[in-house]
Amino acid sequence: MVLLTIRLMSPTLSDLHQQFCHYSTVFKGNTPKTIAWLKHAIRCYQGHTQIDSIDQVSRQNVQDWLQTGSLVKNWNQRSIRGKMTALSLFFKWCVQNEFLESNPLDGIDRPKLPLQLPKSLSQEKVIRLLECTRTFRYQNSLERARAIAVMNLLVHTGIRKKELLNLQLDDINLQNSSLLVRAGKGQKDRIIPLTEKLVLILNAYLHERNKSAFLCQSFFTSSRLDAPLNESAFNRLVAKLREKSGINFSAHKLRHTFATLMLEGGCNIYSLSRMLGHSDIKTTTIYLSVSMKHLKEEIVKHPLNF
């Protein structure tokens, strides 16, 4: 009798990370953007260490990789923390599945991030920007109505650029003055109320859109084609209005502006947190530091202020 000994090959680091990414997609609901971030971190780590075996992973070579990134490649603190988080998630999964005895990142201090307050526009600049949007010379009436609707939606709801571009016709209920954000950041749905002024603006846009008889189900469409408004066209609009108005803004800065103006208008922090789609209300409280009006209203409560 001839006995055959079969040696099972242990999975490589790349194979394991691929399994981890599949797991993260199916069971964690991670988006393609998050998966790309996870893959970038492992490629960066492997490129430095030149290893492809889980047995070769160690706290020492992880720490050496991070130090080289900081001292030689000039990674900033945020970049280092991001890479540490991405790799730690993978190593934690490896421990849970008994490919590693412990997470090599445990015990490595993460660099502290400097407190950076979100930058927002003043109310005067917002008014000037919206007026510039209204008076800008566009190629056709649909493009004009769309631009006004896009900018006002950002200012009046604080939604993210990706959330705006993903809006479908059924997501905005003008009769009930509400907007549904589907699968926002963290794959969470949320409902945002619409102001009367914004409802009128969105109705005006839909009136122009209906003239084109587009069948596209995206709320914002191309001004010429029966297709969704894409990110490139959105970025071109922002660039044009930034140049015309002389105001340095982005979609994310308008999100910060919405939050700051809402607080200054008296909105409570809990309601604002829900509208912004924050998982933790602590994320929202940073806007309290930005709103000087809110702080001035609070400082007069000092008992010696007489």
N, C-alpha and C positions, 0 to 999 in steps of 0.2 A: 504494500500500500504506500502510495506516495502522498505525503502531507504537503499541502500548499499553504504557505504563510502569506497572508495578505496584510500589507501595512497600509492602514488608513492614513491618508494625508490630512494633516490638520489644516483648517482653513487659513488663508492668508489674511493679513490685516485689511487688505482691500476688499476681500470677500466678506469679511465680518462687517465692515463698514457699509457695504452694499445691503447686507441683511438688516442692519440697523436702520438704514434709510427707508427700506421697504416697511419695516415695523413702524417707524415714525409717521410715514404717510398713511398707513392703514389704521393704526390704532391711536395715534396722537393727532391725526388730522393736520399734519404739517403741510404748508403750501410748497409749491415748487421753489419759491424764492428762499424759504427756510432750508429746504433740502440742499439747494445750491450753496448756501452759507455753510452748512455742515460739511459738504464735500470739499469746499475750498479750504477749510481748516485742516482736514486730514491730509489733503494733498500738500499743503504747506509744511506740515509736520514731517511727512514722509520725505519730502524734498530735502529737508535739512538733515534728517537722521539716516536716510538711505536704508530704512528697514522695511520689511514687509512680513514680519512675523509677530504675532501678538506676544510671543514669549520674549521678544527683544524690547518691548515697551517698559520703560522704567521712569521713576520720578526724576532721576538725574538727567536723562536725555530730554525729557519734557522741559525741565527747568533750563537746560542749556539752550534749547530751541527758543524759548521765550526771551532769555537774556540776549541771545544773538539778534533776535528781532528788534529788541529795544535799543541795543547799543550800536549795532551795525546797520540795520535797515530802518532805523528811526521810527519804529512803530510807536504810535501814541498810546496813552493809557486806555482809551476806549477800544482801540484795535486789539490790544493785548487781552483785555477783559473779554472781548467778544470771542477771540480764539480759544481762550481758556474755557469759556462756557460751552462752546461747540464741542470741544474735545472731551470735556467732563461729562457731557450728556452721553457720548458714545462709550466712554470708559465705564460709566455707571451701568449702562446696558450690558456691557461685557461682564461686569461683576455679577449682575443679576442672572446671567446665563452661564456663569461659571467658566468663562474664558479667562478671567483675571481674578486674582485673589482680593485685590483692593484697587481703588481708584488712585492712580499715581498723582492726580492733581490735588487730592486731599492733603491739606497741610501747607500747600503753596499759597502764600498771601496774594490776594488780587489787588492790583494798584487802585488807589482811590481816585475817583473822578472828581474834577473840579466842579463846583456848583455853578452851572451856567443857566441863567434865567432865560426863558423863551423870549425871543424878540418879536414884537408886535408893532402894528401901525397905530398911530393916534387916530382918533375919530375924525379929525380934520383931513388927514391923509386918505382915509378910507372914502370919505365923501368925494374928495378930489379924484380918486382912482375910479370910482363908479361913474362920476360925471365924464371922465375921459373915455371910459368904456362906451358910454352912451353916444358921445359925439364923434367917435373915431370913424373914419371913412372906410366902409367895408365894401366888398365886391357885390353883395346882394343883401336883400332884406332878411333872408333866413340866417345868414352869417352874422348879421347885426343882432338879431333877436337872440340867437344862440349865445353870442358873446356876453350880452347883458345878463342872460339867464345863468350862465356858468359863473360869472364873477359874483353875482348876487347870491347864488346858492352857496358858494364858498364862504362869503362874508356872513350870511344869515344862518348857516347851519354848522359850520366848522367841520364839514366832512373832508376826508382825505382825498387826494387826487385820484387814486385808484378806485375809491368808493364812488366818486362822481362818474368816472368813465364806465364803471360796471352797472350803473343804474339802468333799470328796465322800465318800460312804460307802466307796467303794473306796480312798480315800487313807489310811485308818487300818486297819492290820492288827494286831489285838489279839493274835492267836496268835503273831505274830513280834515283838510289842511295838515296832512302828515306825510312823512317820507320814511320808507323802510330801507334801511341799509342791510343788505343780505351778506352774510359771511364777511364782516369787516375784519379788522385786525384781530387775530386770535380766533378767527372763524366764528365770531359772535354776531348775531342779528341785533339790531336796535331800531327803535322808532324815534324820529325827531319831529316835533311839531313845526309847522310852517307859519310865518307871519302873514298877515293879510297882504302886505306889500309884495312879499315874495310870491304868493299865490297869483297875484295879478301879473307879475313878470313872467312866471312859468306858463300861465295861460296864453299870454301874448306870443311866447316862443312856440307853443304847441299849435297856435293858429297859423303861424308861418310854416311850421313843419308839415302841417296837414295839406297845405297847398301843393307840396311836392309829391303827395300820395306815396310816401315811402312806406315799405312794408317792414323795414328793420324794426326789431323790438327794443333796441337800445333807446333810452330816452333822448340822449344827445347823439345826433347823427352828423355825418359829413354834410357840408353845405351844398355839395354837388352830386354825391353818389348815395345810393341806398345802402349805406354801410355805417357802422358805429363810428363816432368820433374817436380817433386814436390818440395815443399819447404824443406823437410827433406834432399833430395839428394843435393839440392843447398847449404844448410847449411853445409853439410858434406864436400863438395868441398871447401868452404871457409875456414873451419877449417883445412883441410889438407894443403892448400896453405899458410895459416897463419903460421902454424907450420914449413913448409918447408922453407919458405922465411924469417921467423923471423920478418915479418912486420905485425904490428897490424892494420888490416883493416876490414871494413865491406862494404856491398853494399852501405849503406848510406854515408860512408866516401868517397867512390869512386865517388859518385854523387857530393859531395862537391869538390873533387879533380878536376873533369871535369870542374866545374864552375870556379874554381880558375885558372886552366891552360888556359881556354878559354880567360879569362880577360887578363892574362899575355901575351897571344898570340895576343892581339889586338881586340878581339871581343867586339862589343859595347853592352852596358847593356840591350838595348831593345831586340836585337836578342837573347841574352842569356836568358832573361826572358821568351821569347816564347819557346825556346827549353826546358827549365826546366819545363814549364807548370805552372808558377806562375800566380796567379790571379792578384796580385798587384806587380808592379815593385819595390816597396819599399822592398819586401821580397828579391829580387835579389841584391839590393844595399849593403847588408851586406857583400857580397863577395869582395866588393871594399876595405873593411877594412882588409881582409885576404891577399889580393894580395900585398905584399910588393914591388914587381917589379913595379906594377902600381903606387903605392904611390911615389916611388923614381922618376919615370918619371914625376910625377906631381910637386914634390917639387923643381925641378930645374927651374920651371917657376917663382919662387919667384923673384920679381924685384930687390932685393938686392943681388942676387946670381951672383956676378961678381968678 
